[in-house]
Amino acid sequence: MSAVTGEFRLAAVFDRVDPVTGPAFAPGRARLPEGTERDALAAYLKGGAAVLITPLLVDDVVDPARTGVVPMGFRTDGEWIWTETVGYYLEEHGIAPEPGLLAHLRSKEGAASAVPGAERLEQAVAFVLAPTERPVWRVNANG
């Protein structure tokens, strides 16, 4: 059980979002080669407690031929919240999670993802479902 309290850190997936072309990774985004570390990080991400489960699958922005394959659920270890999208791009394309989450994952040194207690999991659900003051994706209404 996690002893962590306070705000969660929400992992960003993409480096930029264009209102016309959609989300994308920066050309310089860190990549991780296939191997033990990448496998361990992916396992940690998959092992996080489910916060929000959805059957929604979206298209792969790296390989547009792969449609309806990227999962959109949310997971947590009690400290960070990430979408399953983060794990997908790590596993399928070697795209590293954002630097803060990557450092957090590496600090766990291959340990299994922590399962937060019921109260912390309820806090994670509330965090994900809470209305925000600003939209995450903004589109120019004037087109």
C-alpha positions as CSV (number, residue, x, y, z in Angstrom):
1,M,0.0,0.0,0.0
2,S,1.3,3.4,-0.9
3,A,2.0,5.9,1.8
4,V,1.9,8.8,-0.7
5,T,-0.5,11.6,-0.1
6,G,-1.2,14.9,-1.9
7,E,-1.5,15.7,-5.6
8,F,-0.8,13.2,-8.3
9,R,1.5,13.9,-11.2
10,L,-0.2,13.4,-14.5
11,A,2.0,12.1,-17.3
12,A,1.9,13.9,-20.6
13,V,1.9,11.6,-23.6
14,F,2.7,13.9,-26.6
15,D,5.0,16.8,-27.0
16,R,2.7,18.9,-29.1
17,V,-0.9,18.9,-30.3
18,D,-1.8,20.7,-33.6
19,P,-5.5,21.5,-34.1
20,V,-5.4,20.2,-37.6
21,T,-2.9,17.3,-37.6
22,G,-3.5,16.2,-34.0
23,P,-0.9,15.0,-31.4
24,A,2.8,14.3,-32.2
25,F,6.1,13.5,-30.6
26,A,9.0,15.8,-30.9
27,P,11.7,14.5,-33.3
28,G,14.2,14.6,-30.4
29,R,12.0,12.6,-28.0
30,A,14.1,10.0,-26.1
31,R,13.8,6.5,-27.4
32,L,14.6,3.3,-25.5
33,P,16.1,0.3,-27.3
34,E,14.5,-3.1,-27.0
35,G,15.8,-4.9,-23.9
36,T,15.6,-5.5,-20.2
37,E,15.0,-1.8,-19.1
38,R,12.3,-1.2,-21.7
39,D,10.6,-4.4,-20.8
40,A,10.7,-3.6,-17.1
41,L,9.4,-0.1,-17.6
42,A,6.5,-1.4,-19.8
43,A,5.7,-4.0,-17.2
44,Y,5.6,-1.4,-14.4
45,L,3.2,0.8,-16.5
46,K,0.9,-2.2,-17.3
47,G,0.9,-3.2,-13.6
48,G,-0.4,0.1,-12.4
49,A,-3.8,0.1,-10.7
50,A,-6.7,0.8,-13.1
51,V,-8.1,4.3,-12.5
52,L,-10.4,4.5,-15.5
53,I,-11.1,1.7,-17.9
54,T,-12.4,2.4,-21.3
55,P,-12.8,0.2,-24.4
56,L,-11.8,3.2,-26.6
57,L,-8.9,2.5,-28.9
58,V,-7.4,5.3,-31.0
59,D,-5.1,5.4,-34.0
60,D,-1.3,5.2,-33.7
61,V,0.2,8.6,-34.5
62,V,3.6,7.1,-35.3
63,D,2.3,4.5,-37.7
64,P,-1.0,5.8,-39.2
65,A,-1.7,2.4,-40.8
66,R,-2.3,1.0,-37.3
67,T,-5.9,2.2,-36.6
68,G,-7.9,1.6,-33.5
69,V,-5.0,0.0,-31.5
70,V,-3.9,2.5,-28.9
71,P,-5.6,2.0,-25.5
72,M,-6.8,5.1,-23.5
73,G,-7.4,3.8,-20.0
74,F,-5.7,5.5,-16.9
75,R,-3.5,3.7,-14.4
76,T,-1.6,4.8,-11.3
77,D,1.0,3.7,-8.7
78,G,-0.3,6.1,-6.2
79,E,2.2,8.9,-7.1
80,W,1.8,9.2,-10.9
81,I,-1.2,8.8,-13.2
82,W,-0.6,7.8,-16.8
83,T,-2.7,6.7,-19.7
84,E,-2.1,3.3,-21.2
85,T,-1.1,5.2,-24.3
86,V,2.3,5.9,-22.6
87,G,2.9,2.2,-22.2
88,Y,1.8,1.5,-25.8
89,Y,4.2,3.9,-27.4
90,L,7.0,2.6,-25.2
91,E,6.4,-1.0,-26.1
92,E,5.6,-0.6,-29.7
93,H,7.9,2.3,-30.7
94,G,10.4,2.6,-27.9
95,I,9.2,6.2,-27.2
96,A,10.2,7.0,-23.6
97,P,7.7,8.4,-21.2
98,E,8.0,12.1,-20.3
99,P,11.3,12.8,-18.4
100,G,9.6,13.1,-14.9
101,L,7.8,9.8,-15.2
102,L,10.8,8.1,-16.7
103,A,12.9,9.2,-13.8
104,H,10.2,7.9,-11.4
105,L,10.0,4.5,-13.2
106,R,13.8,4.2,-13.1
107,S,13.9,5.0,-9.4
108,K,11.8,1.9,-8.8
109,E,14.6,-0.3,-10.2
110,G,12.4,-3.0,-11.7
111,A,10.1,-3.3,-8.8
112,A,6.5,-4.2,-9.5
113,S,4.1,-1.3,-9.8
114,A,2.8,-0.3,-6.3
115,V,-0.9,-0.9,-5.8
116,P,-2.4,2.0,-3.9
117,G,-4.8,1.5,-1.1
118,A,-8.6,2.0,-1.7
119,E,-8.6,5.6,-0.4
120,R,-5.7,6.6,-2.7
121,L,-7.3,4.9,-5.7
122,E,-10.5,6.9,-5.0
123,Q,-8.4,10.0,-5.0
124,A,-6.9,9.1,-8.3
125,V,-10.4,8.5,-9.8
126,A,-11.5,11.9,-8.5
127,F,-8.4,13.5,-9.9
128,V,-8.9,12.1,-13.4
129,L,-12.6,12.9,-13.4
130,A,-12.3,16.4,-11.9
131,P,-13.3,19.3,-14.2
132,T,-10.4,21.5,-15.3
133,E,-10.4,25.2,-15.7
134,R,-8.8,25.0,-19.1
135,P,-9.2,22.5,-21.9
136,V,-6.3,20.1,-22.4
137,W,-6.7,20.4,-26.2
138,R,-7.5,23.8,-27.6
139,V,-8.7,24.4,-31.1
140,N,-9.2,27.7,-32.8
141,A,-12.9,28.2,-32.9
142,N,-12.5,30.6,-35.8
143,G,-11.1,27.8,-37.9
